[in-house]
Amino acid sequence: MAKFNQPLPKAQPAFNKCGYPAYDMEDKTKLVTMALTTMLREPKFYGDNSDELIRLAQSVDPAFVSRLAVYARREAHLRSVSHALCAVVANRGKEYIRPVVAGVVERADDITEILSAYLALYGKPIPNGLKKALARELNQLNEYELAKYKGEQNELKMRDVIALVHPKPKDKAQAELFGRVMAGTLQSPNTWETQLSARGNRREVWEELIESGQIGYMALLRNLRNILEACPRNQKLVFERLADREAVLRSKQMPFRFYSAYQALKEANLASSKVFDTLERAIAYSVENMDRVPGKTLIAIDVSGSMMSPISKNSDVCCSDIARLLAVMAIRICEDAVAVSFDTKLNLLAISAVGGILSQADQILVNGGGTDLQLPVAWALKGKRYFDRLILLSDNENNYRFSTCQPLVNEYRKTVNPKFFVHAVDLQGYGTQQFIGRDTNIIAGWSENVLRFIGLAEQGMDTLTKTVEHYDIH
């Protein structure tokens, strides 16, 4: 049986944000859990820990930080934290600047954000390596991209970046292009945003935009409420695109994006079986090809008060929403599963592997009480209920019993199942853990990709931290 997260020197008794016993994390695992569960500079229930994240990144091997920055951008689809980690690397690891910048830049405004992050953290002078790496990315942009992301509303604009990093034009045409950027004479791009801004959120505008196919998947999903309110005649095309399997997989949407659309339509009384079927089909594609998890699984969802914290000040999505979604998605890949929710009381849930992911997640009540993280294992132990594993979805901030969860796990292994595996999915990354030792897998993130590490860890093939450590950024 695989053995991960052995009690290393760092895994010493500690205290969590509530002042209750916990275990400290090894630095790389702590950095991963923090990075993959943050929008950066956003409030959390127990306080924004962005500064702690940056300080930790400054002390960890820059090769690892480089890989984490690219992993966060490419796999976890988190932008701000990838920009900040990129800036840390630029300040510390000269040999990694070029590949980390190339890996993080997926669209033009990533360039301005990386430089903004560096200036905010370290000020001037800007390292030559960072200038060269950003200049190389600027050389790849066309006029449409430069115009769309010129950032005139931002403190650091695209023309400021060009002035600071001095990209060498590839040819005369690019020299003229950069000149127009500096002069502010680029032609405004004809995007769906500019058309809506100029012509209004009207039926005929949406009909033209939908027919043209120029609106990307994420934009369709985020504007679904506006589209349905405008009631375009060709809205059937929207449903077809949103439910297209290949389009869903290419878009790499995190599950909560579908849930956010689902909730917005419910609140606006725009719900219909067609709309909901479309969203349910789309989110189901993300788990359809995942390996099945054999045996019997206990899935435990933290619905305590701290889990009601939004993931950002501009979002209605809470950590509990992500936990509920991931739990129902996990049911889909488990051979046999029992689901419970808990705060200071435990509730047995009726979740089906064939029911809708969004609708079933929405029906799980969030009570908002205290957090007794021991409850799921205590319940299994008390009834001598056999499970092969626990999948715990929580912020890991116990505030009820003055001890960690590990003694109960040890007792469960001693009296019920010696091969009991614990998968703790950290949804807030506060930097401590409740489980240590053998057959323990600490995962973090808001994407369904975290579920892939359940089977991998039990087979001794991989963990999230090891995946980041070996992630190819070249």
KOLVOVEX-616211 format. One record per atom (N, C-alpha, C, O): residue in one letter; y, x, z. Coordinates in steps of 0.2 Angstrom, whole numbers, plus 5000, padded with zeros to 4 digits. Atoms other than C-alpha are relative to their C-alpha. Last residue first. Layout:
N
AYXZ ...
//
This chain:
474
H499849965006 H511750464894 H499849964994 H499949994988 I499350015002 I511850354910 I500250044994 I500850044992 D499849955006 D509950344913 D500749984998 D500849924996 Y499750045006 Y509650264930 Y500350054995 Y500750094996 H500349985006 H508550374941 H500349974993 H500049974988 E500049925000 E509450364957 E499850034994 E500050084992 V499349975001 V509950184953 V499950075000 V500350104996 T499850025007 T508050134951 T500750034999 T500850064993 K500349955004 K507650234967 K500249984993 K500350034989 T499649934999 T508950134977 T499750054995 T500050094992 L499350015003 L508249964970 L500450075000 L500750094995 T499650034995 T506450014974 T500750004996 T500850034991 D499349995000 D505050064962 D500449965005 D500149915008 M499749975007 M503250084957 M500750015001 M501050064998 G499849934999 G502350064974 G500350034994 G500350104993 Q500449965004 Q501549904968 Q500150085001 Q499850124998 E500750014998 E502349814982 E499550044997 E499050065000 A500049964994 A504049884977 A499349995003 A499050045006 L499949935001 L503849834959 L499950045007 L499550095007 G500649985003 G503249654963 G500050085000 G499550115001 I500550034995 I504749614974 I499450034998 I499050075002 F500249954995 F505949724964 F499549985005 F499350025009 R500549955004 R506049604949 R499850055005 R499250085004 L500750024999 L506849474961 L499550044997 L498950044999 V500249984994 V508449574962 V499349985001 V498950015005 N500449935000 N508649554944 N499750025006 N499350065006 E500750015000 E509149364947 E499650075000 E499050075001 S500350015006 S510849434950 S499349985001 S499050015006 W499950075001 W511849424966 W499749984994 W499749924992 G499750025006 G511449594973 G500049924999 G499749895003 A499350035000 A510549684986 A500249984994 A500050014989 I499750015007 I508749744990 I500749975001 I500849945006 I499350024999 I507949825006 I500349994992 I500350044989 N499649995006 N506049835004 N500749975001 N500849915001 T499450035000 T504949855019 T500450024994 T500550084992 D500050065004 D503149895018 D500649965001 D500649895002 R500450015005 R503250035031 R500149934997 R500249885001 G500749974999 G504750065042 G499649984993 G499949964988 I500149935002 I506349965044 I499250015000 I498849975002 F500749985001 F506949785046 F500050074998 F500450104994 Q500450034995 Q508549715052 Q499350025000 Q498950015005 Q500650045002 Q509749815041 Q499649985007 Q499750015012 T500550004995 T511549875043 T499449964997 T499549924993 G500249934999 G512949915030 G499450015005 G499350075007 Y499649984995 Y513949755028 Y499750075003 Y500150105007 G499949935000 G513249725011 G500450035005 G500950075004 Q499349984998 Q513549545008 Q500150075001 Q500750095001 L499550045004 L512049465000 L500750025001 L501149994998 D499350004997 D510649575006 D500549984996 D500650004990 V499550005005 V508949525000 V500650005003 V500849945006 A499450024998 A507649585013 A500550004995 A500850064993 H499549995005 H505949595006 H500649975002 H500749915002 V499350034999 V504649615020 V500550024994 V500650084993 F499549965003 F502749645016 F500749965001 F500749905000 F499450045001 F501349585027 F500650044998 F500850095001 K499749985006 K499849705025 K500649964998 K500949964993 P499849935000 P499249695043 P500450024994 P500750074994 N500149965006 N499249505042 N500250075000 N500850085000 V500150055006 V499049385057 V499850044994 V499350034991 T500450064999 T498949475074 T499849954994 T499449914995 K500649984995 K499549655072 K499549945001 K498949955002 R500549955004 R500549625056 R499450015005 R498950025003 Y500350045005 Y501449475065 Y499550044996 Y498950024995 E500550044997 E501749585080 E499749954995 E499149944996 N500649964997 N502549715070 N499549965003 N498949975002 V500449995006 V503649585061 V499450055002 V498850044999 L500450065002 L504149515077 L499650024994 L499049994994 P500650014995 P504649695084 P499649944998 P499049944999 Q500649965001 Q505649715067 Q499450005005 Q498949995003 C500650035003 C506849575068 C499350045000 C498850015000 T500150005007 T508149665079 T499449954998 T499049935003 S500549955002 S508549625097 S500049994992 S500249944989 F499849935000 F509849525106 F499550054999 F499350095003 R500449964995 R509449355100 R500250075000 R500350104994 Y500350054996 Y510849245091 Y499550045006 Y499750035011 N499650014994 N512049345081 N499749955005 N500149925008 N500350044995 N511049415066 N500550005006 N500850055008 E499549994994 E512149475052 E499749965005 E499949905006 N500349964995 N510849505038 N500450015006 N500350065010 D499649954999 D511949425025 D499850055005 D500150105006 S499550014994 S510449325020 S500550065000 S500550104995 L499450005003 L509049295008 L500649985005 L500649935007 L499550034996 L507349335016 L500750014996 L500950074994 I499449995004 I505849355005 I500649975004 I500649915004 L499450044998 L504349365017 L500650034995 L500750084994 R499449975000 R502649425011 R500549955002 R500449895003 D500049935002 D500849405011 D500650035000 D500750095001 F499649995006 F500949245022 F499950084998 F499850125002 Y500249945004 Y499649175034 Y500550004994 Y500649954990 R500050025007 R500349045047 R499950074996 R500350114997 K500549965004 K499849095064 K499949984993 K499449984990 G500550045003 G500848945070 G499450044997 G499050014994 K500250054995 K501949055082 K499449954997 K499049945001 L500449974995 L501949195070 L499849955005 L499249955007 A500749985003 A502549105055 A499650025005 A499050015005 W500450075002 W503949015065 W499350024997 W498849994999 A500250034994 A504449185073 A499649944999 A499149925002 V500649974998 V504549265056 V499749975006 V499149975007 P500550015005 P505749135049 P499350035003 P498850005002 L500350065000 L506749125066 L499449994995 L498949974996 Q500749994998 Q507149305069 Q499649944998 Q498949944998 L500449985005 L508749295059 L499250015001 L498850024997 D500649984997 D509449175071 D499650034995 D499149994992 T500549975004 T511249155063 T499450035005 T499550085008 G500149934998 G512449035071 G499450024995 G499149994991 G500149984993 G512848865063 G500050075001 G500250114996 G499449964998 G513548825045 G499950025008 G500550035011 N499850034993 N512348685041 N500650035003 N501050005007 V499849954997 V512048715022 V500449985007 V500949955006 L499450014995 L510948585016 L500250075003 L499850115005 I500249964994 I509748625001 I500750005004 I501250025002 Q500350054995 Q510048484988 Q499950035007 Q499750005012 D499450044998 D511148594977 D499849955006 D500249935010 A499649954996 A509748724975 A500649965003 A500749975009 Q500349994994 Q508648584969 Q500450045005 Q500450035011 S500050064996 S509848524956 S499750015007 S499949985012 L499350024997 L510248694950 L500049945004 L500349945010 I499849954996 I508448754948 I500749985003 I500749995009 G499449975002 G507748594941 G500350055005 G500250045011 G499350035000 G506048554946 G500650044998 G500550104996 V499850035007 V504448634940 V500649965000 V500849934995 A499949955005 A504248764954 A500149974993 A500350004989 S500650005005 S504548624967 S500150064995 S500750074993 I499849975006 I505548644983 I499550004995 I498950034997 A500450025005 A505248534998 A500350024994 A500749994991 L499750025006 L506048635012 L499549974995 L498950004995 L500449995006 L505548665030 L500249964994 L500549904995 N500250065003 N507048675042 N499550024994 N499650064990 L500349995006 L507348805055 L499849944997 L499549895000 K500650045001 K508648805068 K499750014994 K500050034989 T500449994993 T509848935074 T499549955000 T499149945005 D499449974997 D510348955055 D499850015007 D499550075008 F499949994993 F508848925044 F500750025002 F501150054998 S499349984999 S508148865028 S500150015007 S499749985011 V499650034994 V506348865024 V500750024999 V500950074996 A499349994999 A505248885008 A500349975006 A500249915008 V499750054996 V503448895006 V500750025001 V500850085003 A499549984996 A502648984991 A500249945005 A500149885003 D500050064995 D501148994981 D500550025005 D500550085008 E500650045000 E501049094965 E499949945004 E499749895003 C500549994994 C502849144966 C499449964999 C499449904997 I500449945002 I503849164950 I499550015005 I499150065004 R500250005007 R504748994950 R499550054998 R499050054994 I500550055000 I504948984969 I499650004993 I499050004992 A500649964997 A505949144967 A499449955000 A498949984999 M500349965006 M507149044956 M499450045002 M499050054998 V500350055004 V507348914970 V499750044994 V499250024991 A500650034997 A507749054982 A499649954996 A499049964995 L500549955000 L508949144971 L499349975003 L498849995000 L500249995007 L509948984969 L499450054999 L498950034996 R500450065002 R509948944987 R499850014993 R499249994992 A500650004996 A510549124992 A499549944998 A498949954997 I500449955003 I511849124979 I499350005003 I498850014999 D500250035007 D512548954985 D499650054996 D499150034993 S500650044999 S512449025003 S499849974993 S499249954992 C500649964999 C513549174998 C499449955001 C498849974998 C500149964994 C514849054992 C499450035000 C499050034996 V500749984999 V515549004975 V499950045007 V500250095008 D500250054996 D517248914975 D499250025002 D498949985006 S500650035002 S518049074968 S499849945005 S499949955011 N499950055006 N519849134968 N499349964998 N499349934993 K499550054998 K519749214986 K500149954994 K500449904996 S499349975001 S518149304981 S500549945002 S500349885002 I500149935003 I516249284985 I500750034998 I500850094998 P500049995007 P516649134996 P500050074998 P500250125002 S499549965003 S516049135014 S500050014993 S499550034990 M499650055004 M514848995018 M500750044998 M501150014995 M500250005007 M513549125023 M500449954995 M500449954989 S499849945003 S514449165039 S499850004992 S500250034988 G499350005001 G514148995045 G500350054996 G500750044991 S499550004994 S512348995044 S500750004997 S500850004991 V499550055001 V511248935029 V500550005006 V500849955007 D499550014995 D510149085028 D500549954998 D500949964993 I499450005002 I508649055016 I500549995006 I500549945010 A499550024994 A506949105020 A500750014998 A500950064996 I499349995003 I505549115006 I500549975006 I500449915007 L499550044996 L503849135014 L500750024997 L500950084998 T499449974999 T502549195000 T500449955005 T500549895003 K499650064996 K500749164998 K500650045002 K500650095006 G500150014993 G499749274985 G500549945003 G500749904999 P500750034997 P500249334969 P500149995007 P500550015011 V500249974994 V502049364962 V499449975003 V499449915005 R500250044994 R502149324944 R499950045006 R499650095006 D500750004998 D503049444932 D499849955006 D500349955011 M500249964994 M504649384926 M499350005002 M499049955001 N500449955002 N504749314908 N499950055006 N499650115005 E500750025003 E505349144913 E499650064998 E499050054998 V500649984996 V506649204926 V499349994996 V498850004999 S499949934996 S508249214917 S499450025004 S499350085005 Y500249945005 Y507749074904 Y500050075004 Y499750115002 A500749995000 A507848944918 A499850064996 A499350094998 I500149964994 I509748964920 I499250015000 I499150075003 A499749935000 A509948904902 A499950045006 A499750105005 R500449965005 R508748754903 R500350074999 R499950124999 E500749984997 E509548694919 E499650044995 E499350094997 L499949954995 L511348704911 L499350025003 L499250085005 T499849945003 T510848604896 T500050065004 T499850115003 D500649975003 D509848474906 D500250074996 D499850124996 F500449974995 F511348454916 F499450034998 F499250085000 V499649944998 V512548424901 V499550035005 V499450095005 K500049955005 K511248304893 K500450065002 K500150125001 S500749975000 S510848204909 S500050064995 S499750114996 S500450045004 S512748174911 S499350045000 S499350105001 A500749995000 A514048234924 A499649954995 A499849894994 L500249995007 L515848224919 L499250015000 L499050044994 N500350065003 N516348154936 N499850004993 N499949954989 A499650035005 A517548294939 A499749934997 A500049904992 E499450014996 E516648354955 E500549964995 E500949914997 K500250064995 K514948344946 K500749985003 K500849925004 L500150065004 L515648444931 L499949945005 L500049895004 A499350035002 A516448574943 A499949944996 A500349904996 Q499650034995 Q514848594952 Q500649974998 Q500849925000 Y500350064998 Y513748624937 Y500449965005 Y500549905005 A499950055005 A514948754930 A499749935002 A500049885001 S499350024999 S514948844947 S500249954994 S500549904996 Y499950054994 Y513048834947 Y500749985001 Y500949925002 F500350065002 F512948914930 F500149945005 F500249895004 R499650025005 R514049054935 R499849934997 R500249894996 F499550044997 F513049074951 F500549974995 F500949934996 P500250074999 P511549124941 P500649965003 P500649905001 M500350014994 M512449284934 M499849935002 M500249895000 Q499650034994 Q512749284916 Q499650005006 Q499049995006 K500149974993 K511949414905 K500449975005 K500750005010 S499450014996 S512649344889 S500050035007 S500550055010 R499549955002 R511349414878 R500650005005 R500950055006 L500349934998 L509949324888 L500550054998 L500750105002 V499950004993 V510949154886 V499850075003 V500150105007 A499349994998 A511249184868 A500150005007 A500550045010 E499749935001 E509449224865 E500750015002 E500950065004 R500349954996 R508849064874 R500350074999 R500550115003 D500449955004 D510048944866 D499850065004 D500150105007 A500850004998 A510448814879 A499650044995 A499050044995 L500149994993 L512348854879 L499350005002 L499150045007 R499849934998 R512448864861 R499850025007 R499650075008 E500549965003 E511548694858 E500150085001 E499650115002 F500650004997 F512648614871 F499450044997 F499150075000 V499949974994 V514248674863 V499350005004 V499150055007 L500149925001 L513648624846 L500150045006 L499750095007 K500749995000 K513348444853 K499950074998 K499450105001 Q500249964993 Q515248454858 Q499250015000 Q499050055004 N500549965001 N515648414839 N499750045007 N499550095006 R500550035004 R516648264841 R499450045000 R498850024999 P500049995008 P517748344854 P499449974997 P498949965000 C500550045004 C517848254871 C500050014993 C500149974989 A499750015007 A519448344878 A499649954995 A499849924991 E499450044999 E518748314896 E500449994993 E500649934992 L500350074999 L517048384890 L500649955001 L500649894999 I500250025007 I517948544883 I499849935001 I499949884996 N499550025004 N518948564899 N499849974993 N500149934990 R499650064997 R517448554910 R500649984995 R500649924994 L500450065002 L516448674899 L500349935003 L500349884999 N499550055003 N517848804899 N499649934999 N499949894996 R499550014996 R516848924910 R500549954998 R500849925002 L500350024993 L515248904901 L500649995004 L500649945008 L500350075000 L516048914884 L499849975006 L500049915008 A499450055001 A517049064889 A499849934999 A500149895002 M499750014994 M515449154895 M500649955000 M500849915004 Y500550054995 Y514549114879 Y500449995007 Y500449945009 G500649974998 G515949184867 G499749955005 G499949905007 I500050004993 I517149074858 I499450035003 I498950005001 Q499749944997 Q517349124840 Q500150005007 Q500350055010 G500549964997 G516048994833 G500350065003 G500050115005 S499949935002 S517348924821 S499550055003 S499350105000 E500350005006 E516648744824 E500150084997 E499650104994 I500750015000 I516948754842 I499750024993 I499250054993 L500249944997 L518748824840 L499250005000 L498950054999 E499949945005 E519148684827 E499750075003 E499450105000 E500450015005 E518448544838 E500050064995 E499550084992 W500649984998 W519348614853 W499550004994 W499050044994 V500049924999 V520948614845 V499350025001 V499150074998 E500149975007 E520648434838 E500050085001 E499750114996 R500750015003 R520248374856 R499950034993 R499450074992 R500150065004 R521748444864 R499450004996 R499150054995 N500750024998 N521948574878 N499949944996 N499749895000 G500250054994 G523648634871 G499349995000 G498950004995 R500150075003 R524248704854 R499849955005 R499849895004 A499550025005 A525048874858 A499949924999 A500449894998 S499349994997 S524048914874 S500549974996 S501049934998 L499950054994 L522448844867 L500750005003 L501049955004 Q499950065003 Q522748954851 Q500049945005 Q500449895004 T499350015003 T523149104861 T500149934997 T500649904997 E499550014994 E521549084872 E500749994997 E501149944999 W500150074998 W520449054856 W500549995006 W500849935007 T500650014996 T521049224849 T500049925002 T500549895001 N500250075001 N522249264835 N499449985004 N498849985001 P500750025003 P522849434841 P499949925000 P500249895004 S500450044995 S524749464843 S499349984997 S499349954992 Q500150075002 Q525249594830 Q499649965005 Q499049985007 L500650035002 L525649754838 L500049934999 L500349895002 T500050035006 T527449804839 T499449974997 T499349954991 G500150074998 G527549854857 G500149964994 G500349904994 A499450045002 A528250024852 A500049935002 A500549895001 M499449974996 M526950124861 M500649964999 M501049955003 V500150014993 V525550014854 V500650025004 V500849985008 R499850074999 R526350024837 R499949985007 R500249935009 G499350015000 G526250214838 G500349935001 G500849925004 F499849994993 F524450204843 F500850005000 F501149985006 L500250054995 L524150114827 L500250015007 L500549975010 E499550065001 E525150234816 E499849945005 E500349915008 A499349974998 A524150384823 A500549945000 A500949935005 Q500050014993 Q522550274820 Q500650035004 Q500950005009 A500050074998 A522950264802 A500049985008 A500449945010 K499350025001 K523450444800 K500049935002 K500549905006 D499750005006 D521750494807 D500749985000 D500949955005 K500549975005 K520650524822 K500350014993 K500150054990 P500350055005 P522150504834 P499550034995 P499550094993 K499849975007 K522250634848 K499749954995 K499149944995 P500650005005 P522250524864 P500350034994 P500850024991 H499949975006 H523750574876 H499450014995 H499250064994 V500649975002 V523050524893 V500150044993 V499650084992 L500349954995 L524650474901 L499450044998 L499450105000 A499549954998 A525650404887 A499750055005 A499950105005 I500049955006 I524050314880 I500550055002 I500450115000 V500649965000 V523750234897 V500150064994 V499950114995 D499949954994 D525550174899 D499450055000 D499550115001 R499549955003 R525450094881 R500150055006 R500250115004 M500449955004 M523850004888 M500550054997 M500350114996 K500150035007 K524849934902 K499750054996 K499650114997 L500249955004 L524849984921 L499849974993 L499349944993 E499649944999 E525749864931 E499950064996 E500450094993 N500349964995 N524949714922 N500550065002 N500950084998 Q499950034993 Q525749574913 Q499850045005 Q499950035011 E499350004998 E525849674897 E500249975006 E500749995009 G499850004992 G524049714898 G500750005001 G500950035006 K499449954999 K523749774880 K500350005007 K500650045009 Y500049984993 Y522049694881 Y500550055001 Y500550105004 K500350054995 K522049584866 K500150025007 K500249985011 A499550064999 A523249694856 A499749955005 A500149935009 L499449974997 L522149854858 L500549945002 L500949945007 E500249994993 E520549754855 E500650035003 E500850015009 Y500150064996 Y521249684839 Y499950015007 Y500249985011 E499450044999 E521949844833 E499949945004 E500349925008 N499650025006 N520349944834 N500649965003 N500749955008 L499750065000 L519650044849 L500449984993 L500750024990 Q500550055003 Q518450184848 Q500349934999 Q500049894996 N500149985007 N519850324850 N499549954997 N499549944990 L499450035004 L520350244866 L499950014993 L500149964989 E500150075000 E518650284873 E500549964996 E500449914992 R500550015004 R518850464869 R499849934999 R499649904994 A499749995007 A520550464877 A499449994995 A499549964989 L499750065001 L519750394893 L500350004993 L500349954989 A500550065000 A518550534894 A500349944998 A500049904993 K500450005006 K519850664889 K499549954999 K499449924994 K499650015005 K521050604903 K499650004993 K499749964989 L499950075001 L519650594915 L500449984994 L500349934991 G500650035002 G519150774912 G500049934999 G499849904995 N500149995007 N520950834913 N499449964997 N499449934992 P500549945002 P521050764931 P500050004992 P499949954989 I500750035003 I522550644933 I499650064998 I499850104994 P500150005007 P523950724944 P499349974998 P498849975002 K500049955005 K524350604951 K499950075004 K500150075010 G499349985003 G523850474963 G499950054995 G499450064992 Y499949935000 Y522150474972 Y500750024998 Y501050084999 L500449964995 L521550304976 L500350075001 L500350095007 A499950034994 A522850194967 A499650045006 A499950045011 L499349994997 L523050314953 L500149975007 L500449995011 Y499949934999 Y521150324950 Y500750015003 Y500750045009 A500349994994 A520950134951 A500150075002 A500250085008 S499650044994 S522350104939 S499650025006 S499950035011 L499449964999 L521450234927 L500449975006 L500750015010 I500249934997 I519850144928 I500650045002 I500650075007 E500250014993 E520649974926 E499850065003 E499950085009 T499450014996 T521650024910 T499850005008 T500150025012 I499649945000 I520050084902 I500650005005 I500750055009 D500349964995 D519049934908 D500350075000 D500350105005 D499650004993 D520349834899 D499650045005 D499950055010 A499449954999 A519649894882 A500350005007 A500650055009 R499550035003 R517849824884 R500750045001 R500750085006 E500350055005 E516249894889 E500549964996 E500349934991 V499650035004 V516850054898 V499649954995 V499349984990 V499650064997 V515750084912 V500449964995 V500549904996 G500450054998 G514450194903 G500349945003 G500149885002 A500350035006 A515650294893 A499649955002 A499549904999 V499550045003 V516650324909 V499749974994 V499949914993 V499850054996 V515150384918 V500549954997 V500549894998 P500550055001 P514550494904 P500149945004 P500049885002 R500150035006 R516150584903 R499549954999 R499649894997 I499450045002 I516650604921 I499849974993 I499949914993 Y500350065001 Y514850674927 Y500649954997 Y500449894995 E500550015005 E515250854925 E499749934998 E499449924993 K499749995007 K516850844934 K499549994995 K499649974989 G500649985004 G516050764950 G500250014992 G500149974988 R500549954997 R517350744963 R499550034996 R499450094997 N499749964995 N518950654958 N499550055003 N499850105006 A499549965004 A518250584942 A500350055005 A500550105003 V500349945004 V516750524952 V500550044997 V500450104997 V500249964995 V517850424964 V499650064997 V499750124999 A499549964997 A518750344950 A499850065005 A500050115005 C499849965005 C517150284942 C500650055002 C500550115000 L500549955000 L516650214958 L500150054995 L500050114996 A499949964995 A518250114958 A499550065001 A499750125003 H499349965001 H518050054941 H500150055005 H500350105004 S500249955005 S516150004944 S500750044999 S500650104998 V500349944996 V516849914960 V499750054995 V499750114997 S499549964996 S518049814949 S499750055004 S499950115005 R499549965004 R516849764935 R500450045005 R500450105005 L499449994995 L515249694942 L500550054997 L500350114996 H499550035003 H513949644929 H500649995004 H501049945004 A499850054995 A512449684940 A500649974997 A500949925000 E500550044997 E511549774926 E500249955004 E500049895004 R500550025005 R512849864915 R499549945002 R499449904999 R499750035005 R514349874927 R499549974995 R499649914992 A499650064998 A513449904943 A500349964994 A500449904994 Y500550064998 Y512150014935 Y500449945002 Y500249885000 V500350025007 V513550124927 V499549945001 V499649894998 A499450035003 A514450144944 A499849974993 A500049914992 L499950064997 L512750174953 L500649964996 L500649904995 R500550055002 R512350304941 R500149945002 R500049894999 S499950025008 S513950394943 S499549954998 S499749914994 V499450055001 V513850374962 V500149994993 V500349934991 F500350074998 F512050454962 F500649954999 F500549904996 A500450035005 A512750604952 A499749935001 A499649894997 P499650035005 P514250614964 P499549984994 P499749944990 D500149965006 D513050654979 D500349964994 D500249904992 V500650015003 V513750534993 V500050054993 V500550054990 S500449954997 S515250585003 S499350004997 S498950054999 Q499749935000 Q516650504992 Q499550055004 Q499650115003 A500149975007 A515550354989 A500350075000 A500050114996 L500749985001 L515450325008 L499950034993 L499550084993 R500149944996 R517350325009 R499350035000 R499250094999 I499749945003 I517550204995 I499950075004 I499750125001 L500449995006 L516250085003 L500350064996 L499950104994 E500649974997 E517150095020 E499650024994 E499350074994 D499849934998 D518850055011 D499450045003 D499350105001 S499849965006 S518049905003 S500150075001 S499950124998 N500249934998 N517349835019 N500150044994 N499750094993 D500149965006 D518249665019 D499850085001 D500250115005 G499549955002 G517949575035 G499950044994 G499350064992 Y500049954994 Y516549485044 Y500550064998 Y500550115001 F500050044993 F516749325033 F500150055006 F500550045010 K500750024998 K517249435018 K500049965007 K500549975010 P500250024993 P518949445010 P499349995000 P499049954996 E500050084998 E519149524993 E499749995007 E499350035009 R499350024998 R519749704989 R500049925001 R500549895000 L499549954998 L518149734979 L500649975002 L500949934998 M499550015005 M517149594971 M500550055001 M501050064997 T499350004999 T515649654982 T500449994993 T500250014988 T499850064997 T513849634984 T500749995001 T500949965006 L500350065004 L513149764972 L500149945003 L499949885001 A499850005007 A514249904979 A499849944996 A500249914993 M499250024999 M513949874998 M500249994993 M500649944991 T499950074998 T512049864995 T500749985001 T500949924999 V500250045005 V512050024984 V500149925003 V500349884999 L499550015006 L513150114996 L499849954995 L500249924992 K499450044998 K512050075011 K500549994995 K500849944994 T500250075000 T510450125001 T500649965003 T500749905000 K500150025007 K511250294997 K499949925000 K500149894996 D499450005003 D511850325015 D500049974993 D500449934991 E499949935003 E510250285024 E500649994995 E500749944992 M500349985007 M510550125033 M500150074998 M500650105000 D499649975005 D510850095052 D499750014993 D499150034993 Y500149935002 Y509749985061 Y500550024995 Y500749984990 A500249995007 A510249825070 A499850074999 A499750115004 P500449945002 P510649765088 P499849994992 P499649944990 Y500750014998 Y512049635090 Y499650064997 Y499850094992 G500249964994 G513849675090 G499349995003 G499250015008 C499950054995 C514349535077 C499850045007 C499950015012 K499350024999 K514749665064 K500149955006 K500649945008 N499750035005 N513049745067 N500749985001 N501050005006 F499750064999 F512549875080 F500349974994 F500650004990 A499350015001 A511450025078 A500249935002 A499849895005 P499750064997 P509750095082 P500750004999 P501150055001 Q500050004993 Q509350235071 Q500349945002 Q500649904999 A500350074997 A508850225053 A499950005007 A499449995010 K499550055000 K509950375048 K499849945003 K500249905005 P499549984995 P508650505054 P500649955000 P500849935006 L499749945000 L507350415043 L500550015005 L500749975009 P499549994995 P506350265048 P500250075000 P500050115003 Q500349974993 Q505350245032 Q500650015004 Q501250035002 N499550014994 N506250135019 N499750025007 N499849995012 F499349995001 F504750115008 F500450005006 F500249975011 K499749994993 K502850135010 K500850024998 K500950074995 A499449975000 A501750064996 A500450015006 A500449965010 M499450045000 M500050005000 M500650045000 M500650105003 
//
